[in-house]
Amino acid sequence: MAAIQPISEKIRSFRSKNNLSQQDFAFLCGISTSYLSQIENAAANPSLILLERISSVLGTTVGDLATPERRSERLTTDSHSCSVM
């Protein structure tokens, strides 16, 4: 079964790819580090305005953050394995 990557994971992934610490990224977005941590752990939902700010800092769009991205999962049964998309 394929899983859909939530916005929280996409924000964390984009932040990591941009080599930004949570502290630096939170500062650039104008939010606290603790609030960013809550967002990245799916414990808080950012407003659309904040998502626009986050995407701007990351050099991407809200659409890129919000578009579901399927992750491939590997299934193994006895001696057979296959990728599920």
N, C-alpha and C positions, 0 to 999 in steps of 0.2 A: 504494500500500500504506500503510495507516495504521500509525503507530508508537505504542507505548505509553510514556507518560512514566514513567520509573523513580522510585522513592522519592527517590533522591538529587536529581533535578531538582525534584521537588515540594517538598522541604525548602528548597532554594535559592530557589525561587519564593515560597513562603510567607514566608521570612525577608526577602526583598527587598520584598515587599508590606507588611511590617511595619516597613520602614525601619530594619532592624537590620544593623549591620556584622557581619562574621564574628566579630570580637573581642568585641563586646558580646553577641552571641547565644551564643557559646561560653561566655562567663562565666556567663550566665543558665542555661545547661544544665549547668554544672559540668564542662565538658570543655575540652581545650586547643584553641586556634585551629587548630593543625595537624591534630588529629583531625577537627575539623569539616570542614576542607578535604578531607580524605580521604573523609569521608562524602559530601560534596557532589559529589565527582569519582568516586564509585562505586569507590573504592579500598579502602574499609572498610565493613563492614556493622554498623550499630549493633544492640545487643541490644534486646529488646522493652522492657526497663525504660528504656533510654535513649530509645527511640522514644516512650514514654509521657511522659517528661520534655520532649522536644522538642515534642511536640504540645501539651502543657500551656503551654509558653512561647509557642507560636505561636497559642494560642487555638483549636485545632482538635482533632481526634481522630486516633488511630492509624489508624482506619478510613479517614479522609479521605486520609491520607498513603499508605496501602497500596492503596487502590482504584485499579485501572488507569484512567487517563484517556487516551482516544484523542485524538491530535493529528491534525487534518486536514492532509493533504498535497495540494499542487496538482500535477497532472500536465498536461504540455503536449505535444501531439503535433501537429506541423505547425501548422495554423491552429485546432485545437480544444484546448480545455482543460476539465478537469472536476475537481471536488473529490472526494477519496476519503476516506471516513470509516472 
